[in-house]
Amino acid sequence: MALSSTGLVMIMPRVFYSDPEVTAGWKARWHVSVLAPTMTLAAITLLNEVSLKSSFASFRPGCDDTNQGMPGCDSYGMLSSPSFLSFSSFGQGTGTFLVDTVKWSGGHFNGGAFAGDVVAPLILSVLTAVGRGSGNWETGGQVWGSAGLGLGAGLGMGVVYALLQRPECGYSGGMICW
């Protein structure tokens, strides 16, 4: 679910209401540059998985100092990498949608962009969090703490990305922007 949420945000086009002086109506453009925030969040997730988890040393459910390192207790639960990744993808999509709606579309709301950038990643993120908590991989606090950190990081990354990268392709007018 976490990878699906990330993939969805990565392939979702930027949907914006065009400047009426140029062309009236909605436009959608796919941006290769969306790899920058997506890969940054993936790198933070991998950094957590490789290095940060052991720094926090927050045990998985049923694990403690006596059985850490044994089967089922071979890693730590906090930060939850799947929860962080899925909610950071949800945050990135939400940030991009908000900036595209408010700044680039002049407040015009697009239901398709809302569904693809916000609703679907939210559903996939919640399914990831519920699955991690009920699967005895992490405690509820570990899952939702990681989700909150991921949401904040993703929202910030999505807002910065959308502010710095216009949804329009510039002079080329192509469907794919670099």
C-alpha positions in Angstrom: 0.0 0.0 0.0 2.8 2.4 0.8 4.4 1.8 -2.6 1.1 2.2 -4.3 0.5 5.5 -2.6 4.0 6.7 -3.6 3.5 5.5 -7.2 0.1 7.2 -7.5 1.5 10.6 -6.4 4.4 10.2 -8.7 2.4 9.5 -11.9 -0.5 11.8 -11.2 -0.5 14.8 -13.6 -0.6 18.3 -12.3 -4.1 19.6 -13.1 -4.6 23.3 -13.3 -7.1 25.8 -14.6 -5.4 27.6 -17.5 -5.1 31.4 -17.7 -8.2 32.5 -19.6 -6.1 34.9 -21.7 -4.1 32.0 -23.1 -6.6 29.0 -23.2 -9.7 28.6 -21.2 -10.3 25.4 -19.3 -8.5 22.7 -17.4 -5.1 21.4 -18.4 -3.1 18.4 -17.2 0.7 18.1 -17.4 3.0 15.2 -16.3 6.2 16.5 -14.7 9.3 14.4 -14.6 10.5 16.9 -11.9 8.0 15.2 -9.5 10.8 12.7 -9.0 12.7 15.2 -6.9 10.3 15.3 -3.9 9.3 11.7 -4.3 12.9 10.5 -4.3 13.8 12.8 -1.4 11.0 11.3 0.7 12.0 7.8 -0.4 15.6 8.5 0.6 14.5 9.7 4.1 12.5 6.5 4.4 15.5 4.4 3.5 17.7 6.4 5.8 15.3 5.6 8.6 15.2 1.9 7.7 19.0 1.6 7.6 20.1 4.0 10.3 17.5 5.8 12.3 15.4 2.9 13.6 18.3 1.6 15.8 18.9 5.1 17.1 15.3 5.3 18.4 15.4 1.7 19.6 11.7 1.5 20.0 10.8 -2.2 20.4 8.2 -4.0 18.3 5.2 -5.4 20.2 6.2 -8.3 22.3 9.9 -7.5 22.1 12.2 -6.1 24.8 15.9 -6.1 25.8 15.9 -9.8 26.5 14.7 -11.1 23.1 15.8 -8.2 20.7 17.7 -9.7 17.8 15.7 -13.0 17.9 13.3 -14.0 15.2 10.3 -11.6 15.1 12.4 -9.1 17.1 15.2 -8.6 14.6 14.5 -4.9 14.0 12.8 -2.0 15.8 9.3 -0.5 15.3 9.9 3.2 15.3 9.9 5.0 12.9 7.6 2.9 10.9 9.0 3.1 7.4 5.8 2.0 5.6 3.7 4.4 7.6 6.1 7.2 7.1 6.4 6.6 3.3 2.7 6.3 2.7 1.7 9.3 4.7 4.5 11.4 3.2 3.1 10.5 -0.2 -0.3 11.6 1.0 1.2 14.8 2.3 3.1 15.5 -0.9 -0.1 15.0 -3.0 -2.1 17.2 -0.7 0.5 20.0 -0.7 0.8 19.9 -4.5 -3.0 19.9 -4.9 -3.4 22.8 -2.5 -0.8 25.0 -4.2 -2.1 24.0 -7.7 -5.7 24.9 -6.6 -5.0 28.1 -4.7 -2.1 29.6 -6.5 -2.0 28.3 -10.1 -5.7 27.7 -10.7 -7.0 30.8 -9.0 -9.1 28.8 -6.5 -10.8 26.6 -9.2 -11.4 23.2 -7.7 -10.9 20.0 -9.8 -12.4 16.8 -8.5 -10.1 14.5 -10.5 -7.0 16.1 -9.1 -8.5 16.0 -5.6 -9.3 12.3 -6.0 -5.9 11.4 -7.4 -3.7 13.6 -5.2 -5.6 13.5 -1.9 -8.3 10.9 -1.6 -6.6 7.8 -3.1 -3.3 8.4 -1.2 -5.3 9.0 2.0 -7.1 5.7 1.7 -3.9 3.8 0.9 -2.1 5.5 3.8 -4.8 4.6 6.3 -4.9 1.0 5.0 -1.1 0.9 5.5 -1.3 2.2 9.0 -4.1 -0.1 10.1 -2.3 -3.1 8.5 0.9 -2.3 10.3 -0.8 -1.8 13.7 -3.1 -4.9 13.4 -0.3 -7.1 12.0 1.7 -6.8 15.2 4.6 -5.0 13.4 4.3 -1.8 15.4 2.3 -0.4 18.2 -0.4 2.2 17.4 1.7 4.9 18.8 4.7 3.9 16.6 2.4 3.8 13.5 0.6 7.0 14.0 3.7 8.9 15.2 5.5 7.8 12.1 2.4 8.8 10.0 2.3 12.3 11.6 6.0 12.8 10.8 5.6 11.5 7.3 2.5 13.7 6.7 4.4 16.8 7.8 7.5 16.0 5.7 5.4 15.2 2.7 3.2 18.3 3.0 6.2 20.5 3.2 7.9 18.8 0.3 4.7 19.0 -1.8 4.1 22.7 -1.1 7.7 23.6 -1.9 7.8 21.6 -5.0 4.5 23.0 -6.3 5.6 26.6 -5.6 8.9 26.2 -7.4 7.6 24.2 -10.4 4.8 25.8 -12.4 2.2 23.3 -13.6 2.5 24.7 -17.2 5.2 23.4 -19.4 6.3 26.8 -20.5 6.7 27.6 -24.2 6.7 24.0 -25.4 3.0 23.3 -24.5 3.8 19.6 -24.4 2.0 17.1 -22.1 5.3 16.1 -20.4 7.4 18.7 -18.7 11.0 18.5 -17.6 
